[in-house]
Amino acid sequence: MALITLREALDHARRGGFGIGAFNVTDAGQTEAVLAAARETQSPVIVQTIAGASAFLSDEVYWDVLHTIIGHYPDVPVVLHLDHGPTVETCKRAIRAGFSSVMIDGSIDHATKKVNSFDENVAVTKEVVDFAHARGVSVEGELGTIGGSEDGSVHAQIVLADPDQAAEFVERTGVDALAVAIGTSHGAYKFSAPPDSSVLHMDLITEIAGRIPNTHLVMHGSSSLPADLRRVINEHGGALPESWGVPEDEKARSTKLGVTKINQGMDSHMAFAAALRTSLTEDRVTVDPAPAIYAGGRAMQQMIAGRMAVFGQAGQAAGWTPSEFVPAREV
């Protein structure tokens, strides 16, 4: 199995001056789409998922499936990452299930949806780091809060990351990577107009990167929300509002400013949904969902392969032999 840690993957990205896409998946077919795109483009890749956000009844069953699928792509360097772990216990569950990386989102209290204090964020993050590092697992934390919603429920406010706190946060927690809030937003609705410097504070990336040179920076909420995919979805029964996301050239520029991990969820899911809806509309007889799901997966694969070229990770797995992460499975 070509499973590696987030730290090793992002160290490789920093040496090469590129970014690595972290693609959210919610079922087995989407996972295959990500890995097939990585194989096609010879890219290292981060497969990530959110606890409780899958087509499976059980996280643990789905997580076992992820390991099985990854095992069929031994030529692809893969980080298996828990995205937006809401609690210490959720992160521990993922680590026990064999994830090579977890994110603890200590920026907010997920029970109340209120913003945590800096010290509260530090405390919960440090607890996860201590548990994870003892088992060779990488940890991503968050400073500030990303706007929008990861699951379509509650929309969080945007609280920009404070560069003055970044060095202290890293020193006190020991995180391997840090998601910094620069004005981006989760979800299928981000900005009501094309974002500019008053919305996307790219200067924060440069400033924070200079203060924590040994910690990797992560851009969340970076989907572009392609208008052509929104149109296809809406023409086939959807009702997505007009919205603008993060331009592709800004994502590419972020990798030159200090970002090594770029989270991508909505774009690939929009590609999947557009192809799925089109297939179901055009074929009104077939009741087996497999052909429509297959069409969605292939569209998602194509989208992700394109993003890998934009981020610069395409071709970066060729000739690279990282250290293999061996999960210490615990019950």
Buried (B, 14 or more C-beta within 10 A) or exposed (E): BBBBBBBBBBBBBBEBEBBBBBBBBBBBBBBBBBBBBBBBBBBBBBBBBBBEBBEBEEBEEBBBBBBEBBEEBEEBBBBBBBBBBBBBEBBBBBBBBBBBBBBBBBBBBBEEEEBBEBEBBBBBBBBBBEBBBEEBBBBBBBBBBBBBBBEEEEBBEBBBBBBEBBBBBBEBBBBBBBBBBBBBBBBBBBBEEEBEEEBBBBEBBBBBBEBBEEBBBBBBBBBBBBEEBBBBBBEBEBEBEEBBBBBBEBBBEBBEBBBBBBBBBBBBBBBBBBBBBBBBEEEEEEEEEEEBBBBBBBBBBBBBBBBBEBBBBBBBBEEEEBEBBEBEEEE
